[in-house]
Amino acid sequence: MNIQSVDKLQIQVLVDNVTDSLSSVPENVTHEMAYLRSHGMKELSGECLCCGAHGLSLLLTASQGNITHTLLFDAGPEGEVFKRNVSKLNVPLATVEAIVLSHGHWDHAGGFLMALELIKNKNPAKEIVFHFNPGMFYQRATTSHHGEICPFKKIPGVKELEQKGAIIVNSDDPRLLLDDMFYLSGEIPRVTGYEKGFPGHVRQLPNGDWEADPWIMDERFLVVHVRDKGLVVFSACSHAGIINVLKHVQTLFPAIPLYAVMGGFHLSGHEVENIIPQTIKDMEQFNLKMIIPAHCTGWRAVNALGNTFGDHRVVPSAVGRIYDF
């Protein structure tokens, strides 16, 4: 697909597991506290700051000439966290034109109803397009070593969102969004031998039976092409495997270099931590200029990434942080 290059891309982290305004960062990254001071915070206090929570939500703003588009990628685990953080950051949600769900898990979709409500409160007539695919709406769960099922909270459904004023695009197809500035992927091919998905993950069939669902084939990623830099890839949980994601991006856009990758790389947990060395070894082939681990990446993987690529290239995500490209 003919993705359009953009002059500027700004990423604001609305929800993430981590808060960190003390670690040093490159010039194109702004801490939460520095951002708040520049937006009028007179006194530093807990009441001013965002809340870290298990999940992810990114506000992406792309500009090309005098055209600017804003997209919300996931909405974190629940409404109150989303509401608190966008309130503290004074996020202009009225600018959001499209909302994308990376995959059908509660820690990425739990804040969607609140996000829709907050946007509609600013402008009731505004059309907000939600992008899903049909595989996202199964009941999901994990299983223990003893076979016990622990269900996940279901994500908001199509009818529920439509009743609250959302416009739904529910399709398996890849697509270009907002004047072709954003590419939303289709199904991600699983090609590496070691990225096995989410062990123990199951889904419920219409007849009530549970079946193994480690691959989570409904997962999707986003891509933005920043002029004179290259492709910035957003993979919110990387159940497909972050190497599978990057390989697929490279196949889709062979003439454009990869520049940065951001998101949860799902390298935490005893079932997957053993693939950290191979993942990092294979990541070297992409010559990424910035690696931004978030959410479910885990401290072991973040530490290994930093040791391999250096802290000039590895700049972990944190709540409220802004990345400018």
C-alpha positions as CSV (number, residue, x, y, z in Angstrom):
1,M,0.0,0.0,0.0
2,N,1.2,3.5,-0.8
3,I,1.7,4.9,2.7
4,Q,2.3,8.6,2.7
5,S,5.4,10.0,4.4
6,V,4.8,12.6,7.2
7,D,6.9,15.6,8.2
8,K,6.4,15.0,11.9
9,L,5.2,12.3,14.3
10,Q,4.5,12.9,18.0
11,I,3.7,10.0,20.4
12,Q,2.2,10.7,23.8
13,V,2.0,7.9,26.2
14,L,-1.4,8.0,27.9
15,V,-1.2,4.7,29.7
16,D,1.7,2.4,30.5
17,N,2.9,0.1,33.3
18,V,5.7,2.4,34.3
19,T,6.2,6.0,35.5
20,D,9.7,7.5,35.2
21,S,10.5,11.2,35.0
22,L,14.0,10.9,36.4
23,S,16.0,8.8,34.0
24,S,17.9,10.8,31.4
25,V,16.4,10.8,27.9
26,P,17.4,12.0,24.4
27,E,16.5,15.4,23.1
28,N,13.5,14.1,21.1
29,V,11.9,12.7,24.3
30,T,10.1,14.8,27.0
31,H,9.4,13.5,30.5
32,E,6.0,13.7,32.1
33,M,7.1,16.1,34.8
34,A,8.9,18.4,32.2
35,Y,5.7,18.3,30.1
36,L,3.5,19.2,33.0
37,R,5.8,22.1,34.0
38,S,5.7,23.5,30.5
39,H,1.9,23.3,30.6
40,G,1.4,25.3,33.8
41,M,2.2,23.0,36.8
42,K,3.3,25.3,39.6
43,E,3.9,22.7,42.3
44,L,5.0,19.1,42.0
45,S,2.7,16.7,43.8
46,G,1.1,13.3,43.4
47,E,-2.1,14.9,42.6
48,C,-0.6,16.3,39.4
49,L,0.8,13.1,38.0
50,C,-0.4,10.3,35.9
51,C,-1.1,6.7,37.1
52,G,0.8,3.7,35.9
53,A,-1.3,0.7,35.2
54,H,-1.0,-2.7,33.4
55,G,-1.9,-1.7,29.8
56,L,-1.1,0.6,27.0
57,S,-2.5,3.6,25.3
58,L,-0.7,5.9,22.8
59,L,-1.9,9.1,21.2
60,L,-0.3,9.5,17.8
61,T,-0.3,12.8,15.9
62,A,1.1,12.9,12.4
63,S,1.6,16.1,10.3
64,Q,2.2,16.5,6.6
65,G,2.4,20.2,5.5
66,N,-0.6,21.9,7.0
67,I,-2.5,18.7,7.5
68,T,-2.5,17.0,10.9
69,H,-4.3,13.8,12.0
70,T,-4.6,12.3,15.4
71,L,-5.2,8.6,16.2
72,L,-5.6,6.8,19.5
73,F,-3.9,3.4,19.6
74,D,-5.5,1.3,22.4
75,A,-7.0,2.8,25.6
76,G,-5.4,1.0,28.6
77,P,-7.1,-1.4,31.1
78,E,-10.0,0.7,32.4
79,G,-11.8,4.0,32.2
80,E,-10.7,5.7,35.4
81,V,-7.0,5.3,34.6
82,F,-7.5,6.6,31.1
83,K,-9.6,9.5,32.4
84,R,-7.2,10.5,35.1
85,N,-4.2,10.5,32.8
86,V,-5.7,12.4,30.0
87,S,-7.1,14.9,32.5
88,K,-3.7,15.4,34.2
89,L,-2.0,15.8,30.8
90,N,-4.8,18.0,29.5
91,V,-4.9,15.9,26.3
92,P,-6.9,17.5,23.5
93,L,-9.1,14.4,22.9
94,A,-11.3,16.4,20.6
95,T,-8.6,16.1,17.9
96,V,-8.9,12.3,17.8
97,E,-10.3,11.1,14.5
98,A,-9.8,7.3,14.6
99,I,-9.3,4.7,17.3
100,V,-7.4,1.4,16.7
101,L,-7.5,-1.7,18.9
102,S,-4.3,-3.8,18.7
103,H,-6.0,-7.0,19.9
104,G,-8.9,-8.2,21.9
105,H,-7.5,-8.0,25.5
106,W,-8.9,-6.0,28.4
107,D,-5.6,-4.2,29.2
108,H,-5.8,-2.5,25.8
109,A,-9.5,-2.1,25.3
110,G,-10.8,-1.5,28.9
111,G,-10.7,2.3,28.5
112,F,-12.5,2.5,25.2
113,L,-16.0,3.5,26.5
114,M,-14.5,6.2,28.6
115,A,-12.4,7.5,25.7
116,L,-15.5,7.6,23.5
117,E,-17.4,9.4,26.3
118,L,-14.7,12.0,26.8
119,I,-14.4,12.7,23.1
120,K,-18.1,13.0,22.6
121,N,-18.4,15.3,25.7
122,K,-16.2,17.8,23.9
123,N,-18.0,17.5,20.6
124,P,-21.2,15.3,20.5
125,A,-21.5,15.5,16.7
126,K,-17.9,14.3,16.1
127,E,-17.6,11.1,14.1
128,I,-15.1,8.7,15.8
129,V,-14.2,5.6,13.8
130,F,-13.1,2.5,15.7
131,H,-11.1,-0.1,13.8
132,F,-11.5,-3.8,14.9
133,N,-11.3,-7.2,13.3
134,P,-13.9,-10.0,13.9
135,G,-11.4,-12.2,15.8
136,M,-11.1,-9.7,18.7
137,F,-14.5,-10.5,20.3
138,Y,-14.0,-14.0,21.7
139,Q,-14.1,-14.6,25.4
140,R,-10.4,-15.0,26.3
141,A,-8.7,-16.7,29.3
142,T,-5.5,-18.2,30.6
143,T,-5.1,-21.6,32.0
144,S,-3.1,-22.6,35.1
145,H,-0.7,-25.6,35.3
146,H,-3.7,-27.5,36.8
147,G,-6.0,-26.6,33.9
148,E,-8.0,-24.0,35.8
149,I,-9.4,-21.3,33.6
150,C,-9.1,-17.7,34.6
151,P,-11.3,-15.6,32.2
152,F,-10.4,-12.1,31.0
153,K,-13.0,-9.3,31.1
154,K,-14.6,-9.1,27.7
155,I,-13.8,-6.0,25.6
156,P,-16.6,-3.6,24.6
157,G,-18.7,-5.0,21.8
158,V,-19.7,-3.5,18.5
159,K,-23.3,-2.8,19.5
160,E,-22.4,-1.2,22.8
161,L,-20.0,1.2,21.1
162,E,-22.4,2.0,18.3
163,Q,-25.1,2.8,20.8
164,K,-22.7,5.4,22.3
165,G,-22.1,7.0,18.9
166,A,-19.0,5.1,17.6
167,I,-18.6,4.3,13.9
168,I,-17.3,0.7,13.6
169,V,-15.0,-0.7,10.9
170,N,-14.8,-4.4,11.7
171,S,-12.6,-6.0,9.0
172,D,-9.7,-8.5,8.7
173,D,-8.2,-6.4,5.8
174,P,-5.2,-4.2,6.2
175,R,-6.0,-0.5,5.5
176,L,-4.6,3.0,5.3
177,L,-6.0,5.6,7.6
178,L,-6.3,9.3,7.7
179,D,-5.1,10.5,4.4
180,D,-2.9,7.4,4.1
181,M,-0.6,8.6,7.0
182,F,-1.2,5.4,9.1
183,Y,-1.0,1.8,8.0
184,L,-3.0,-0.7,10.0
185,S,-1.9,-4.2,9.4
186,G,-3.8,-7.3,8.6
187,E,-3.0,-10.7,10.0
188,I,0.7,-11.1,11.0
189,P,2.5,-14.1,9.5
190,R,4.2,-16.3,12.1
191,V,7.6,-17.2,10.5
192,T,10.2,-17.5,13.3
193,G,10.7,-20.9,14.9
194,Y,10.9,-19.6,18.5
195,E,8.1,-17.0,18.8
196,K,5.3,-19.2,20.0
197,G,2.7,-16.7,21.0
198,F,1.0,-16.7,24.5
199,P,1.3,-20.2,26.1
200,G,-1.7,-21.2,28.0
201,H,-4.0,-18.7,26.4
202,V,-7.4,-20.0,25.3
203,R,-10.6,-18.7,23.8
204,Q,-14.3,-19.8,24.1
205,L,-16.2,-21.0,21.1
206,P,-19.9,-20.3,20.6
207,N,-20.8,-23.7,22.0
208,G,-19.1,-22.9,25.2
209,D,-16.0,-25.1,24.7
210,W,-12.6,-23.6,25.3
211,E,-9.8,-24.1,22.7
212,A,-6.1,-23.3,22.7
213,D,-5.4,-19.9,21.3
214,P,-1.7,-19.1,21.8
215,W,-1.3,-17.3,18.5
216,I,-3.9,-14.6,19.1
217,M,-4.3,-14.1,15.3
218,D,-6.4,-11.0,15.8
219,E,-3.4,-8.9,16.8
220,R,-2.5,-6.0,14.5
221,F,0.2,-3.3,14.3
222,L,0.5,0.3,13.1
223,V,3.1,1.9,10.9
224,V,3.9,5.5,10.2
225,H,6.5,6.7,7.6
226,V,8.5,9.7,8.9
227,R,10.2,11.6,6.0
228,D,14.0,11.4,6.0
229,K,13.9,8.8,8.8
230,G,11.9,5.7,7.9
231,L,9.2,3.6,9.4
232,V,8.0,3.8,13.0
233,V,6.3,0.6,14.1
234,F,3.8,0.3,16.9
235,S,3.2,-3.2,18.3
236,A,1.2,-3.0,21.4
237,C,1.7,-6.5,22.9
238,S,3.6,-8.5,20.2
239,H,1.9,-11.8,20.9
240,A,2.9,-12.5,17.3
241,G,6.5,-12.0,18.3
242,I,8.2,-8.7,17.7
243,I,10.6,-10.2,15.2
244,N,7.7,-11.6,13.2
245,V,6.2,-8.1,13.3
246,L,9.4,-6.4,12.1
247,K,9.9,-9.0,9.4
248,H,6.4,-8.5,8.1
249,V,6.8,-4.7,8.0
250,Q,10.1,-5.1,6.1
251,T,8.2,-7.4,3.6
252,L,5.4,-4.9,3.2
253,F,7.6,-1.8,2.7
254,P,10.9,-3.1,1.3
255,A,12.0,0.2,-0.1
256,I,11.7,2.1,3.2
257,P,14.1,1.5,6.1
258,L,12.9,0.7,9.6
259,Y,13.6,3.6,12.0
260,A,12.0,2.8,15.3
261,V,9.7,0.3,17.1
262,M,7.6,1.0,20.1
263,G,5.3,-1.2,22.2
264,G,5.0,-4.1,24.4
265,F,7.3,-6.9,23.2
266,H,5.8,-9.6,25.5
267,L,9.1,-10.9,26.8
268,S,8.1,-11.2,30.4
269,G,6.8,-14.3,32.1
270,H,8.6,-17.7,32.7
271,E,7.0,-19.1,29.5
272,V,8.7,-16.6,27.2
273,E,11.7,-15.1,28.9
274,N,13.9,-17.8,27.5
275,I,13.6,-16.3,24.0
276,I,15.0,-12.9,25.0
277,P,18.5,-13.7,23.7
278,Q,17.3,-14.9,20.3
279,T,14.9,-12.0,20.0
280,I,17.7,-9.5,20.6
281,K,20.1,-11.2,18.3
282,D,17.5,-11.2,15.5
283,M,16.6,-7.6,16.2
284,E,20.1,-6.5,15.2
285,Q,19.4,-7.1,11.5
286,F,16.9,-4.3,11.3
287,N,19.3,-1.5,12.2
288,L,16.7,0.3,14.3
289,K,17.7,3.8,15.4
290,M,15.3,3.8,18.4
291,I,13.8,1.0,20.4
292,I,11.0,1.9,22.8
293,P,10.0,-1.1,25.0
294,A,6.7,-0.6,26.9
295,H,4.0,-2.4,28.9
296,C,4.6,-6.2,28.8
297,T,8.3,-6.2,27.7
298,G,9.5,-6.9,31.2
299,W,12.6,-5.6,33.0
300,R,14.8,-8.6,32.0
301,A,14.2,-7.8,28.3
302,V,14.6,-4.1,28.8
303,N,17.9,-4.6,30.6
304,A,19.1,-7.0,27.8
305,L,18.1,-4.6,25.1
306,G,19.9,-1.7,26.8
307,N,23.1,-3.8,27.2
308,T,23.0,-4.8,23.5
309,F,21.9,-1.6,21.8
310,G,22.9,1.1,24.3
311,D,20.8,3.7,26.0
312,H,21.1,6.1,23.1
313,R,18.9,3.7,21.1
314,V,16.9,2.0,23.8
315,V,14.5,4.6,25.5
316,P,11.8,2.8,27.5
317,S,8.3,4.1,27.5
318,A,6.8,5.7,30.6
319,V,3.4,7.3,31.4
320,G,3.1,10.9,30.1
321,R,6.3,10.8,28.1
322,I,6.4,12.4,24.6
323,Y,8.5,11.1,21.7
324,D,9.0,13.5,18.7
325,F,10.2,12.2,15.3
